[in-house]
Amino acid sequence: MSMDPTKWIEFEMLTADARKRIETLYPYLKIDNCVFQEKSSGVFMKQNNSVKIEKLLDPPGYGPRKPPAAQTATRARK
């Protein structure tokens, strides 16, 4: 994971969709103590006093896919 140290931004600078999703999924997150990076692979967060980077959100549209419909073979048994 390549994180450009110059591209960390404040919460208010994220896209509206990302802010809404973070507020919904992480209502307890203290956003004043964090910086974020929004990339094509998702939204990442780092606390100001830490070096640990966490992935908060996957890109929109990314999620578990439905398994393919089971194909049932209808064969007459002899």
C-alpha positions as CSV (number, residue, x, y, z in Angstrom):
1,M,0.0,0.0,0.0
2,S,1.6,3.2,-1.1
3,M,0.6,6.2,0.9
4,D,1.9,9.6,-0.1
5,P,2.7,11.5,3.1
6,T,1.8,14.8,1.4
7,K,-1.8,13.7,0.6
8,W,-3.2,13.3,4.1
9,I,-6.3,15.6,4.3
10,E,-8.7,16.6,7.0
11,F,-12.2,15.0,7.3
12,E,-13.9,18.1,5.8
13,M,-11.9,17.8,2.6
14,L,-13.2,14.3,1.8
15,T,-16.0,13.9,-0.8
16,A,-19.5,14.3,0.6
17,D,-20.3,10.6,0.0
18,A,-17.2,9.4,1.9
19,R,-18.0,11.7,4.8
20,K,-21.6,10.5,5.0
21,R,-20.5,6.8,4.8
22,I,-17.9,7.3,7.6
23,E,-20.3,9.1,9.8
24,T,-22.8,6.3,9.3
25,L,-20.4,3.4,9.8
26,Y,-18.1,5.0,12.5
27,P,-20.2,7.3,14.6
28,Y,-17.7,7.0,17.5
29,L,-14.7,8.0,15.4
30,K,-13.0,11.1,16.7
31,I,-12.4,12.7,13.3
32,D,-10.6,15.7,14.9
33,N,-7.7,13.5,15.7
34,C,-7.4,11.8,12.3
35,V,-6.3,12.5,8.8
36,F,-7.5,10.7,5.7
37,Q,-6.6,9.6,2.2
38,E,-9.2,9.0,-0.4
39,K,-8.0,6.7,-3.2
40,S,-9.5,4.6,-5.9
41,S,-9.0,1.5,-3.6
42,G,-10.9,3.1,-0.7
43,V,-10.7,5.6,2.1
44,F,-7.8,5.3,4.6
45,M,-7.4,6.8,8.0
46,K,-4.5,7.6,10.3
47,Q,-4.6,9.0,13.8
48,N,-2.4,12.1,14.2
49,N,-0.4,10.5,17.0
50,S,0.1,7.1,15.3
51,V,1.8,5.6,12.2
52,K,-0.9,2.8,11.9
53,I,-3.0,3.2,8.7
54,E,-6.5,1.7,8.6
55,K,-8.8,1.2,5.7
56,L,-12.2,2.5,6.6
57,L,-14.2,2.2,3.4
58,D,-14.0,0.1,0.2
59,P,-14.8,1.9,-3.0
60,P,-18.5,2.4,-3.8
61,G,-20.0,-0.6,-5.5
62,Y,-17.5,-3.0,-3.9
63,G,-19.1,-5.6,-1.8
64,P,-19.9,-9.3,-1.5
65,R,-21.1,-10.6,-4.8
66,K,-24.1,-12.9,-5.1
67,P,-23.0,-16.4,-5.8
68,P,-23.9,-17.7,-9.3
69,A,-27.3,-19.3,-9.5
70,A,-27.0,-23.0,-8.9
71,Q,-27.5,-24.9,-12.1
72,T,-29.7,-27.9,-11.5
73,A,-29.3,-30.8,-13.9
74,T,-32.5,-32.6,-14.6
75,R,-31.5,-36.0,-15.7
76,A,-33.7,-39.0,-15.8
77,R,-32.2,-41.8,-13.8
78,K,-32.1,-45.2,-15.3
